[in-house]
Structures are given as C-alpha cells and as structure tokens.
Amino acid sequence: MTYNEEGTVVHDMANELKEKFTIDYRKLLSQLQNEETERRKNDMWMRKALFEPAVFFCNGMNCSSKRIRRNSFYYYAGNNQYFWCLSCYNELDEKTAIELVDLTIKKSELTRKKNDEVHEENWVQCDSCERWIHQICGLFNTRKHKAHESEYCCPNCLLARRKSGNGMSLPKPPGASDLPRTKLSIWLERHVRQKMEERKMELANEKATAEHLSLENALKAVNAGGSVTIRQVTSTDRKLEVREKMKNRYAHKNYPDEFPFRCKCILVFQKLDGVDVVLFALYVYEHGENNPAPNKRTVYISYLDSVHFMRPRPMRTFIYHEILISYLDYARQKGFSTAHIWACPPLKGDDYIFYAKPEAQKTPKDSRLRQWYFDMLKECQRREIVGTVTNMYDLYFNDPNLDATAVPYLEGDYFPGEAENIIKDLEEGRGKKSGSSGKKKNKKKSVGGSSKKSKSSGSDDEEDKPDVERDPVMVKLGEIIQPMKESFIVAFLAWEGAKPDHLVVPPEIQEHRAKARLEQGDSREGTKRSLDGSLRLSTSFGQSISELDSLKDPNGRPIKIVDDDLEELDCEFFNNRQAFLDLCRGNHYQFDELRRAKHTSMMVLWHLHNRDAPKFVQQCASCSREIVSGTRYHCSTCADFDLCEDCYKNPRANRGSCTHKLEAIAVETSSEGNNTNGNITPEQRKERQRNLELHIQLIEHASRCDSKNCKMSNCAKMKAYLKHGATCTTKSSGGCKICKRIWALLRIHANKCKSSRCPIPQCIAIRERIRQLQKQQQAMDDRRRQEMNRHYRMRMVEGR
C-alpha cells in the first residue's frame, strides 16, 4: 500500500487483507486474554507451586562457609541450623564435642541428609467457599492465625461480599508507615517524595505534549504506583576487627586492632494493589569523627539491592538515585567528609539482600553499574553536595609516600581481603617475590627512563631508592587495582570542614551551578564560606537536620522521632544482610514473583512489628501447618519431625515412616506488637535503655559471683535464670519466655565482649555464631573479589 497508489488493484487487495487481518487479530487477542484470565483464575486453586531449593552453608573449619552442592550429602544438627559438608564431617574428631551457639553435640549425633529436597507452597482453606488457595496468593499470615479458630475468607469471596454490600470491616494490620520514624528516614522520605512530585509533573507534561492528552489524564497515567514509604529498621554500633596479618605487619605504626562504625539499614516500600511491598534496601556504614585514621569521617555505601516491581517503571532509577543523593546530603551535614563505593555486581547465584529475585530482572555488568553510580554522583555535584569524585588508586596508590595504613579499612570492601592475601604471599616468599619484583621494576625504568637518568647527576642506586622504600603491599596491590580503578569510587563530600582542593569539579558542573544560582536569584559565585573559613552548607531542598526536631503531624502534635545516632535500633535479622538472607531462605520468603514479594513484605513487616517473635517455627509433618501455639510433638530420632496437636490425636494422620515415641513440647506465644518503639515516649525509651544496661551489669555480675549469700539485690534471681537457660529443653527457639529474655541480654553483651575466657554462659558460642555469619559474608565478598581479579586479568591478556 505504501508503494501503490489508492485505487490500484494491488492497493485494494492489500487493504482487504489488512482489514481481515485486523479483525482476526483482535478476535484471537480477545480469545487469548479470556483464556489467560480463566487460566489464572483456576491456576490460583490448582497449580502446584514450588519454592527455590534451600541453600546450605558449611559450618566446617576448613570450608570458609562455602555452599553445599545440590544433590550431595551433608550432615546437620540443631533444628537445621548447622551444616557440615562431607569432607568437613570426615575431619571431625569422634571424641571431641562440637561447641555451637545453643547446643553441644558429638560427631556421632549428626544426621546425614541429601541436598535434594523440594518444598511446595502451603495451602489454606476458605471458610466461605471451602476451596483451597495458596497461602501466598491469599496473603495468609500463619503467625497471626495461631489457634486456627478465626475465620479465613479467600480474596474471591471477600470481593463478592464487598460488592454485595455485606463486606466485613477487617482489622488493618500494622504497615510500613507504622514503623518507628528516625531522623534519617524522615529526611530521606520528605526529600524523595518532593522530588518524585516534581519528576511526575515533568513526565506528565512530556506525555501530554507527545500524545496530545490533557494534563489531568497524563498525570493519572504517570501516577500508576502507590505512595512510597522509607523507614530505617536498624541502627547499631559494630566493630570491624582488623585481620591478623594486616594487624601484625603494621603493628609498629600503632595500626588499630578494630574500627568502630554505625551500621544503618534503610528499606523502601511502595503501595502496590493496597499492599506495602519492600522494593529497595540499603546498608551504609558510618565511621564518625572519633574513629581512628584512616576511617575518620568516612561513610561506606556497603550493599544495596532492589526488585523491579516499582510502578511506574521509568521512576525506578530516578527514585533510587534520589535516595542515595539525599543520604549523601544528610551525611555531609552530619560531618562526614568522604563516601566510598565499590561498584561490583553480585555473581550468578549470589544475592545481596533480597532472596530469589525475578528471572526477568537482569544483573547489571560492572561497566553499567559504575555508570549508574557516576550518574548519581554527577547529580550530587550539580547540587553542591559532592565535590571531587576520584578513585581509590589515584587517591592512595599513586602517592609513593603512602603505605597500606593510609587506605580506609571498611567491612565488605575489596581492600581488607586483598591486602591480607598479598601480605600472606609476601611472607611465604618474602626473599624471592619481593626481590624479583624489584629487579623487574628496575629493568623497566632503565629502558623507559634512560634520557632522564643521563641528565641526572645521581647514581642508579639513588634513582631506584624511592621504589625500594615503597610499601611492597601498596606496590603489589596498586598493580592489581590499576586496571579496574574506576570501580573503587571515592567522593569528597561538601561538608563544613571540606578543603578547597576536595571541592574541585569539572567546568560543565561549574557552569550548571552558576546557571542554577542565577535562576534562584543568588548572584554570588563560588563556594560559600563563613568568616572562619568553614563551608556554609546549603541543602539540596532547603532544609536542615535541626528542623526535624520540630516536625508536627496534620493535627499539630509533635511527631515522635528516634535519633538514629544516639539511640540503638536493634533488629536481629536486619543487623546485617546475611541474617536477613538466612531469615528469607529459612522461611521461603522470596521475591521472584509479585505475589511472593507481597507475601514476603507482609511477613517482613510482621517480624519488624513483633521483633521478639521466633524467626523460625516448626511445621507439622502431616498437615504442613506451622505450629505457632499449643503443643508440638517432636521426634528425637527422625530428622526434623514434628506433629501438631490435631494430627497427633488423629489416628489417621499420615506420620510417614516415623514410628517412634513423640515428646510433647509446649509452644509459648509472644504478644504481638510488643517491641515497636514508635509508640513510646522519649522518657520511656531512656528508661528502657537504662534498665537494659542494669540487667546486663547484673548478668555479668551473677556469672562471676561465687558467693551463696551475695548482698547484691537480684543476684540469686539472675543465677536461677542462668541455670534455667542451661537446663531448659524448650529454649528460646521453642518459645520459652525466660530463655528469650536471657538470650537477648547475652547477645547484647557478646557484641561488645572481647575476653577470650569470658565466664558468662554462651558468650563465646554467640560470638562464634556472629563470626560464622561474618564468614558467610566474607566468603561472598572474596568470591566477588577473586572473580573481579580474574575478569580483569583476562581482559589484560586479551588486550596484549
């Protein structure tokens, strides 16, 4: 039709075919849509949905927390919490007891199992239509449905009731907006929401112009997603211990044994179909003013992760950039001077924070991830939040006067692991390796720099002297880092005490800033400084942190805000990303589908609002229900076998191959919502913190006290509690309230304790468990580092 004029035979025949095709196409499309709708309707009731296979990490001494291969045999103990691969099991001593966090066990008591299990999604029956539905599809919370007595109504029946006008007014569970607010979360949320509105207006104007729509209709199309809620879920003081070889090599320079830092975790939720869905998570490590060099006033963007369900999709990158921009703005106002980023994507099969992401969501390559960060930092420079953006190689390794003690030592970063390996190599082959590398360097210099040497009056020995004196760790590490230096980003923040050299930006950024100042009516040029020379901060959206203390809600009442720098927000499963991954893996909290992401977010919120509740519960081997109340009947012979009370009393219940006598264990339930810090006053919060400190002092005293007639009040009572903890068979994991309280105190003590012979019960075992989590995290970081080294070595070989 394009090449034949209207009225010709070919044009008319083509037009008839086009019309016929259009009719047939629409008919087929309608048929396919109806079939898909029917399939999805029936799929919810009939489909057998399988979870991702479980992931187990070896707890053996020689495995460094490596994954246990699929379809291989392994050994486990302690309610599926501790695992040994075949090689580590063979190295265990038959006579030596294995000391774990919450139990002591012998090699002969470990159970053998094959890593080939497949788990199916659980079902729940609707009390109205008596049809079965996946618990995930129906957003069914087994932890709230404790006694199995309350009525459950499936989504279809609930919708039918509401349409007929007989809908029930269901109690609304606590959501993301009900979580405690901190200064940081309010800062981020207000900034991001303001920028989102501005961006949506821009997109609506573009859409209205391009598609000839009214601005109102264009705004409706752009506002496809729900509101965004940002909350900080953890803020805890932690310490990074310097690895042994690094510590020993630079001990003569008084290099610190550890670096304290503040770990903060930020979650971003969006309302999707009326449900809060967690879509983005960020871990940052803050090394404050009191930190020893080289970590002083440093922030590290440690881990961030997301799932691609945000609506509308074009806003996704924009929102994530704005979160980081507003955080860096917050950090510089708090007095931090530099931000460090290691731009390295996760390896295949590894998850940073969210477990089992969608298959359609691609992992960015390192070049694209670097550019993602550079685009964000460029916008920071435009807004005068960030000054110079450089990299770790140019900043530290190009300076011959610096040694390894000048490089920031950050948890999860590339430098600590690689420096430890290099020091090990130097120690093992100190004479050969250092000598040969020095000779090779001298040869290269003599060839490439002969003209310079001929003009110099100095001898060859004098010319080579600076190379000999350079720290060999820096030389070797510099050679490794140089090809990939752009991945190790260092951004100087425009904080109050920033040096002028650290605020130098490219000419195009200066032009943008000057233009922005003119538009805002500010004719002053250059960086604004006070009379004492300190930088005068101007925020990116006209707000300062001090203004957050006077915020009020719509009714004029002061908003309760937690100061995340002064008060601790302790959340056991969010204190580090590995603990959250373990929670998700153990409970099949996945993000690979939107329905699963909704259910996972619902359960994450439930755990955040009920932080004392057990993280893992047993399932009935017969009916597959979670046993969260009443009595469970446990088999001490069979692996991971429990029955609920109903199935135990039912003679027809399928017990599988288990014929042993079952032990009745009471399952104690915790009251819901008892640990949400948002509903207590500052005075109550301070009193709670004071009581906590007093209880920790008491438990430390009672553990060391030998007197039967101790004059200290409550000493005897605490001793009885500690004795109960040693003899209790239910334990905190089974729901014992006394064990839970003692365990919480022991965990807080263990996080700060350094004694190698601490008398407090379980202190060393808890610290060992924390080290195991750190090992798992280090193992993933080491795999990333090794893969990065291998990738760039191959590129260098191919480029020759």
Secondary structure, DSSP 4 states (H G I P E B T S, - for coil): --SS-TTSHHHHHHHHHHHHHHHHHHHHHHHHHHHHHHHHHHHHHH---BPPPP--B---TTSTTPBPPTT-EEEEETTTTEEEEHHHHHHS-SSS-EE-SS-EE-GGG-EEEES----BPPEEE-TTT--EEETTTTT--TTT--SS-S----HHHHHHHHHHT----PPPPP-GGGSPEEHHHHHHHHHHHHHHHHHHHHHHHHHHHHHT--HHHHHHHHTTS--EEEEEEEEEEEEEEPPHHHHHHTGGGT--SEEEEEEEEEEEEEEETTEEEEEEEEEEEEE-TTSPTTSTTEEEEEEEEE-TT-SSTTHHHHHHHHHHHHHHHHHHHTT--EEEEE--PPPTT--SSSSS--TTSPPPPHHHHHHHHHHHHHHHHHTTSEEEEEEHIIIIIT-TT--GGGS---TT-HHHHHHHHHHHHHHHTHHHHHHHHHHHHHHHHHHHTHHHHHH-SS-HHHHHHHHHHS-HHHHHHHHHHGGGGGGEEEEEE--TT--GGGG---HHHHHHHHHHHHHTT----S--B-TTS-B----TTS--GGGGGG-B-TTSPBPPEE-TTTS-B--TTTSSHHHHHHHHHHHT---SSHHHHHHHHHHHHHHHH-TTS-S---B-TTT--B--SEEEEEESSSTTEEE-HHHHH-TTS--TT--SPPEEEEE--PPTTTT-GGGS-HHHHHHHHHHHHHHHHHHHHHHH---TT--STTHHHHHHHHHHHHH-SSTGGGT-HHHHHHHHHHHHHHHH---TT--STTHHHHHHHHHHHHHHHHHHHHHHHHHHHHHHHHHHHHH-
